[in-house]
Structures are given as C-alpha cells and as structure tokens.
Amino acid sequence: MTEKRKSSEKPHGKKDRPHAVYKLTGTAVKMGVVIWLGIYLGQRADARTPYEVPWFTLAGALFGVALAVYFVIKDVYSL
C-alpha cells in the first residue's frame, strides 16, 4: 500500500536550500558592503576635487543604496 519514509529522506522535488534566515543575513551583509563601498569611493574621489560640498560622496552613497535595494529585491524574490 503506502510506504513510510524515513525522517532523513526528503520528498521528491525539494532541493537542499539554505534556510531563509541565513540567506537574508548574507543579503544584509552584502547590503552593508555595497553602501560602504559607494561611500568610500565617493570620499576618495572628493579628496581629489576642489569642491567644498562632497558631491561624489553623496552620489556614491545614493548609488550604493540603490544597488543594495536592487540586491535585496533580487534575493527576496529568489526565496
């Protein structure tokens, strides 16, 4: 009739995926690194320009945040 599966066996069609918490933790770390990198590169560029307002730092921060949001959305949809 019906066979009982052992508790260690997985049903067919399910892949070994990392738990969602671990994946989202990696996403948070990636988000922080991307924003930090944008700010860091902006500060390096501002150090070489005569402007009083840190335009490149602001642009780098905005670009980093936009890229980080893109990565978060991409990772959340892949859960």
N, C-alpha and C positions, 0 to 999 in steps of 0.2 A: 504494500500500500504506500504509505509515505515514509520516507527515510528521515531520521533525525540527524541534523548536522551537529558536528562538534562545535563547541563555543569558539574555537580558534578559527574555524572556517568562515569565510566571508561569502555572502550571496554573490551570485554571478553578476557581472556588470559594474560592480563597485571597485573603484581603483583605490590604491593607497594614496591618500591625500593628507597633507599636513593639516592639523587641526586649525580651524579658522582663527583662533586666538594667536597662534604662532605666526600665521601669515599676516595678520593685521599688525602684530608687533614689528615684524620686518618692514611693513609698509610705513609705520610711524618713524622708524629709524631712517628709512630711505627719504622720507619727507624732511626730516631734520637736516640730513646731509645735503640735500639739494638746495634748501633755503640757505644754509650756511655757506655753501659753495658760491651761490649767487652774490651774497653779501661780501664775501672775501674777495672775489674777483672784481666787484664794484669798488671796493676800497683800494685795491691795487691800482685800478685804472684812475681813480680820483687822486691818488698820490702823485700821478704824473701829469695832472692837468692844473691849470692856474685858477680854476673856478672856486669861488667861496662856498657855493652850495654843492653838496655831494651828489651830483646828478647820477653818476654811474653806480653809486651805492644804492640809491633809490631804484634805479632801473634794474639792477641785479637782484634786489630783494623782491621786486614785483615779478620779475621773470622767474625767480626761484619759487615763489608762492604759486604762480600759475602752473609751472611744471609739476610741482608737488601735488596740487589738486588733480591734475591730469593723471598722475600715477595712482593716487588714491582711488579715483573713479574707476580706472582700469583694473586695479586689484580687487575692488569690491565686486565688480561685475563678474570677475572670474571665480568668485567663491561658488 
